[in-house]
């Protein structure tokens, strides 16, 4: 398959997946969105445990980034509905195959379900006592800047984050073999974690879990962080990655 036909196949595949997602029943989107929030939290838990147990900190952060991708791999193979990668379904709006309002409804529903999954994971984390003091301190240290980050920095970091994530998901869509899908997902998500950019669903877990461990973060700050990073992720995935792919390939094939 040449590069152009591969790109055309990617757009067609995204359009096919978009139709499937938009035709799902309400309760299916809620359940699969809940699972995605839970899966991302599992990756975050592993990342925190590894990072807090290894010194020097730089090595711990690197090794933590290597275990985080389990969540997105589970989402792709299970499957589940993750807001950030689902931003790619905006391609169907560009192609005129779906109304923007319907697509927005799907994304909002998945976003809320992701929050519920992250909240459930945060509750289980605290109740199970799996975090020692070092891990809990690291969790709070990661959460506080996310709630206090200036809006321009938070917004642009979120855009960059979902460019990385959605690029990895698009690469996985183009892979035929499952092991290749796993590899590109693992690499791209590790890059996102190492970059330190802002992923709204990961932030859901970090922020909500930190509240269970006594972080002094107000509810309005949690809302601020999630709204700004969510919009930034949408711009990165739904406008930049999906939009440019469609402009380059999709319009020519219509």
N, C-alpha and C positions, 0 to 999 in steps of 0.2 A: 504493500500500500504506500503510495507516495504521500508527501507532506500535505498537499492540497486536499486529496481525497480523504486523508485522515482528519483534517480540520473540518471538512464537510460532514464526515461521519459523526464527529463529536457534536456538532450543532444539531444534527438530526436526532442523535441519541438523547441530548438534553431536552429537545422538544418532546420526544416520546416519554421521557421520565416526567416532564412537567405535566403532561396530560394525565398520567397515572396518579400523580400526587394530587392534582386538582379534582380528580374524580373519587378520591377516597372519602369514605364516610367520616363524619365529625369525630366519632369515638375512636376510629382507627388513627387519625392524626393525633389525637390527644394521647393515646397509649404509646404510639411510636415516638412522639415528641418527648413524652415523659422518659421513655427508655433512653433516648439520646442524651438528655440532661444527666441521667444516671451514669451512662457510659463515659461521658466526658469527665464526670466527677471521679470515676474509678481511675482514669488516667492521672488526674490531678492528685488523688490520694497517693498513688505510687510515686509520682514525681516528688511530692513533699516528703514522703518517708525516706526516699533515697537521698534527696538533697540535704536533709537535716542530719543524716547519719554519717556523712562522708566529709572529711576535711582534706585539703583546703576547700573553701566554698566554691571556687571556680570549677573544680572537678566534680563536686556534688551537683552543681547546677547542670553541668554537661551530661552526667549520667542520668540525672532526673529527666532531662529532655529526651533521653533515649527510651524511657519507659512510658512517657505520657501518650505516645501515639496509639496505644492499645485501644483507647476510647473511640477514635475516629475509624479505626479498622473494624471494630465491632459494629459501628453504625452503618458502614458500607456493606458489610457481609450479613448482618442480621435479617433485614435492614431496619433502620430507625430514621426519624426525621429530625435533622439538625438545622437550626435556623441559618447558620452561616453558609453551609453548602447549599441549602435550599434557595438561597438568594439567586442561584443560577437559573431558577425556573422563570425568572423575569424575561428570559429569552423568548418564551412563548408570547409575551406581550409585544415584544419588538416585532415578532413575526406576524402579529395580528391574529393569532389563533386563540387567545384568551383575553378577557377583559381585565384591565388593570385592577379593578376593585376586587375581583375574584382572587387574583394572585395575592393581593395585599391581605385579604382575609385569611388565606392559607398561611402566609408567613407570620401574621400576628398570632394565629392559633398555635402554630408550632413554637413560636417564641414563648408564649405563656406556658405551654406544656414543658418546654425545656426548663423554665424557672421552677416548676413543680418538681421535676426530676432532680434538679440540683438541690432544692430545699430538702427533699426526702433523703438524699445522700448526705447532706450536711447534718441532718438530725441523727441518722444512723452513725455517722462518724463520732459524734459526741457521745451518744448513748453507749456505743460499743467500747469506748475508751481506747481506741487503737492509736491515738496520738499521744506520745510522751510530751514532756514540757518543751523540748527542743523543736519538735515538729509543730506544736501549737504556736510557739513563738514565731516560727518561720511563716506559718499561715497568716498570722496577724500582720507580720511585717510585709507580706506580699499584698494583703488586702488594703491596708491603709492608703498607700499611694494611688491605688485604683479609684478610691473614693474622693481623693483630694487633688487629682491631676487637673491642671488647667485645661479648659475645654478644647482649645486648638490642638494641644499636644495629644489629648485623649482621642479626639476625632481623627487626626491624621494617623496616629498609631494604629487605630482600628481599621482604617482604610488599608494600610499596608499589610496588616495581619490577614485580612480576608483575600487580598490579592495572592498572598502566599498559600493560604489554605485552599482556595478555589482553584488555583493553578495545579496544586497537587491532586485535587479531586478530578480535574479535567484530564490530567495525565493518567490517573487510574482508570477513568472511563475508556481511554484509548488502549489499555492493556488487555490482551487476550487471556493471558495466563494469570491464575490467582496469585501465584508467588510474585509476579511482577507488580500486580496491584498492591500487594502488601508492602513491597519494597518502596514504591514511589510514595505511598501514603506515609509510611514510616519516616522516610527522609524528609518529605515536605513538612510534616507536623513537627518533627524534631527541629527543623529550621525555624518554624514559627516560634516554638518555645525558646530556643536559643536567642532569637531576635529580641525577645522581651516585648513584643507588640501585644495589643489588647484584643482578646477574643471574648466576645460577650458571654458565651455560654460557659467558658472556663471561669470568667469573672463572676458569673452567678454563683458557682460553687465557692470560690475563694471568699467572696463578700459575705454570703449567707452563713458559711461554716464559721467564719471569723466571729460572727455575732454570738454563736454558741460558746465561743472561747473568750468572751468578754471584751472584744474590741470596741473601742469608743467611736463607732461609726453610726451616724444617724440614718434613719430610714430614708430621708430625703437625699442623702448622699449616695446611698445604694441605688435609688431610683435614677439619680443624675448619671451615675456611672454606667448603668445598664442602658439607658436611653441613648446617651451620646455614643457609647461603643457599639450599640446595636445599629444606629444610623450609619456610623462609619463603616461597620462591617458590610452593611447593605450597599454602600457606595463602592467599596472595594470589590465585592463579589458580583453584585447585581448590575452595576453600571459599568465599571471598568472591565472586569474579566468577561462577563456575559455580553455586555454591550459591544465591546471591541471585537470579540469573536463573531458576533452576529454581523457587525458592519463589514468585516473583512470577508466572511464566508456566506452567512445566511442570506443576505440581501441578493447576492449573486445567484443563489440557487433557487430563489423563490420565483 
